Amino acid sequence: MKRFFRLIGYVVPYALQSFFGVILLAIVGLLDPLRIALVGPILNTVLNPSAKGDKVPLLPNLPAGWHFDLNQFVPAQMHGDNAWAVVAFALIAMTVLKGICDYSGTYLVNYAGFGMITDLRNHLYETIMRSSASFFHKHPTGTILSTLINDVERVQTAVSSVLSEFLQQIFTFIFTLALVISYGGRLSWALLIFVPVVITSARKIGGTVRVRTRTGQDRVAEIQNILHETITGNRIVKAFSTELWEILRFKKAARRLLRANLRSVRIQSISSPLMDVIASVAIALLIWIGRNEILAGRMTVGGFIAFLILLFKLYDPVRKFAFFYNSFQQAMGASVSIFNYLDIEPDVQEISRAKTLGDFRDRIAFEHVGFAYSNEDGEQQVLHDVNLEVRRGELLALVGPSGAGKSTLVNLVPRFYDVSSGRIAIDGADLRDLTLASLRQHIAQVTQETILFNDTVRNNIAYGQPDIPKAEVEQAARHALAHDFIMRMPQGYDTVIGEKGFRLSGGERQRIAIARAILKNAPILILDEATSALDTESESLVQAALSNLMQGRTVVVIAHRLSTVRRATRTVILESGRITGIGTHEELLQTSPTYQRLYELQFLGTGMDGAIPDPIVTMEAGL
Ligand SMILES: Nc1ncnc2c1ncn2[C@@H]1O[C@H](COP(=O)(O)OP(=O)(O)OP(=O)(O)O)[C@@H](O)[C@H]1O
């Protein structure tokens, strides 16, 4: 119920449209059975040769004073001994009015429904975009996409087309019921026996469907995860020749989805035949009673026929209620994961009066920094009491065995994660007291993975800075040694690259990413050296571009190359989350046995000796 009210909260901005939409659909609901009720006067007055006069009574069995004739609603010129004209006018006028109200009411309700869904989807996307890095580690991409697409779609169906149909049907139901009672008199009370039966069966079916839908949605998410992994990681699948294995995995997941869908269909489709049987038994019974009523003169034939048709009409919305109920339950089921995402508090938040970071002047200080990742199995302590200063203009290399916590340490600087204990300060200001935007503006990060968007070269370089002049983009590309190959591309800077665009070599991708970092012009640069090598020519171009990028910046680099640690002002050794040595290459060779071992294993072992002058780093620029 809480979720229902939360959804209703999204309708508030569209209250006016919803209000008028509901009123118009209420009119439709009234006109619909009234039109059918015309069968009574048609049989009793228009088609009855013995009927005289121009009075066409519409609703029998109403208390005295409530009686009204159709003539009252028809222009006076049509009166006279002309019941046909009165009924024909009423029929056409009602139909036209119903059509207009139906059209505008459906439009207004859908307007509100689609409007609220657009807001909900935007809100969800905004929340996901603003989530911390840990959110994306905890939730697989396919599951997030499934919620954003499939779950939102289910809610959308329920609050747009199904809702307007539901409103129309509920009003039709109410007014038809009133007319059935008016025509049926004593007879109509027989109906009430069936109401609880219908409601109970609909509720029972709906409740099961909610659970089933959740399972169905989970199965869709499972398929989306497999799709995402195997399509983005297609090269790995090919390299390991695991196509068949992946196809079988996909088929198994598809079969689970099929089973979930069929279970849900079985439950849903039982409701219609069940109610059909109930209704036909009721009608058969009523014909028998009706015959006696007509014979006893308590009912007219026209009245009874109108009553029967209205009864059929009443049965229509009742039958649809199970479908509406199912659809709303499905939407409620789908809204669980939407609201789960909306309720996640980002781990990294800005304090209310955060300060803007001014120019970076002096140093970044890690003071007794401890960090633990939290996951389902509990906490995993990765960094322990790290004390470190990175001075302005310094090139600080970070080395250590795999899993030592190097990436974790550098990810704390742009606040992808917050420290668990201690603090990190820039020029004396705790990172948590600064605005995230101003902090991240000061940092360009370059990771092993190069991410390019499906956009033009220019927009990829100017990512996050759409208004920057073309000349500056080209200047950055020149410094990144990317201008020449960009100019050789079919549309130069307007060539679309990225997932679906023009194919680039590894080195070219890296240089585009370096250009992006150069254009960002952040004073602090975080690099993560790639362990895989490029060919010699590409390598030297990338390293020259990198040298340009590093110029005049404070650089923290996770080093895998000897040349990098040689160039570094200082090198930090990180082992199992603790700093076990700081110094220059020569100092550490003398003092640190770990460094000596790393030197032999990692640096000499890669075949990268001092003869290779500069680091090779794959790039992902920008924050
Ligand atoms: N998002 C995460 N959630 C939970 N644990 C993580 C996460 N990222 C890393 N870890 C764990 O933290 C430890 C340190 O990882 P980290 O990536 O910082 O090491 P690293 O020194 O950079 O290693 P490498 O050189 O191999 O990249 C590892 O044990 C890793 O399993």
The ligand as a Tripos MOL2 file, in Angstrom:
@<TRIPOS>MOLECULE
LIG
   31    33     1     0     0
SMALL
NO_CHARGES

@<TRIPOS>ATOM
      1 N1         34.3710   -3.1920   -5.6230 N.pl3     1 LIG1
      2 C1         34.9770   -4.0520   -4.8200 C.ar      1 LIG1
      3 N2         34.2600   -4.6980   -3.8790 N.ar      1 LIG1
      4 C2         34.8450   -5.5630   -3.0390 C.ar      1 LIG1
      5 N3         36.1710   -5.8320   -3.0210 N.ar      1 LIG1
      6 C3         36.9430   -5.2290   -3.9240 C.ar      1 LIG1
      7 C4         36.3960   -4.2990   -4.8740 C.ar      1 LIG1
      8 N4         37.4050   -3.8480   -5.6460 N.ar      1 LIG1
      9 C5         38.5400   -4.4540   -5.2050 C.ar      1 LIG1
     10 N5         38.2650   -5.2760   -4.1770 N.ar      1 LIG1
     11 C6         39.2380   -6.0810   -3.4120 C.3       1 LIG1
     12 O1         40.1580   -5.2040   -2.7870 O.3       1 LIG1
     13 C7         41.4680   -5.7080   -2.8490 C.3       1 LIG1
     14 C8         42.3810   -4.6530   -3.4850 C.3       1 LIG1
     15 O2         42.0150   -4.4720   -4.8170 O.3       1 LIG1
     16 P1         42.7040   -3.3830   -5.7430 P.3       1 LIG1
     17 O3         42.0410   -3.4350   -7.0690 O.co2     1 LIG1
     18 O4         42.7410   -2.0830   -5.0280 O.co2     1 LIG1
     19 O5         44.1820   -3.9610   -5.8220 O.3       1 LIG1
     20 P2         45.3670   -3.5350   -6.8070 P.3       1 LIG1
     21 O6         46.5590   -3.4210   -5.9490 O.co2     1 LIG1
     22 O7         44.9840   -2.3520   -7.5960 O.co2     1 LIG1
     23 O8         45.4670   -4.8130   -7.7240 O.3       1 LIG1
     24 P3         45.8990   -4.9030   -9.2790 P.3       1 LIG1
     25 O9         47.2760   -4.4310   -9.3810 O.co2     1 LIG1
     26 O10        45.7750   -6.3660   -9.5580 O.co2     1 LIG1
     27 O11        44.9090   -4.0720  -10.0380 O.co2     1 LIG1
     28 C9         41.3970   -6.9960   -3.6440 C.3       1 LIG1
     29 O12        41.4420   -8.0570   -2.7150 O.3       1 LIG1
     30 C10        40.0540   -6.9460   -4.3280 C.3       1 LIG1
     31 O13        39.5200   -8.2310   -4.3950 O.3       1 LIG1
@<TRIPOS>BOND
     1     1     2 1
     2     2     3 ar
     3     2     7 ar
     4     3     4 ar
     5     4     5 ar
     6     5     6 ar
     7     6     7 ar
     8     6    10 ar
     9     7     8 ar
    10     8     9 ar
    11     9    10 ar
    12    10    11 1
    13    11    12 1
    14    11    30 1
    15    12    13 1
    16    13    14 1
    17    13    28 1
    18    14    15 1
    19    15    16 1
    20    16    17 2
    21    16    18 1
    22    16    19 1
    23    19    20 1
    24    20    21 2
    25    20    22 1
    26    20    23 1
    27    23    24 1
    28    24    25 2
    29    24    26 1
    30    24    27 1
    31    28    29 1
    32    28    30 1
    33    30    31 1
@<TRIPOS>SUBSTRUCTURE
     1 LIG1         1 GROUP 0 **** ****
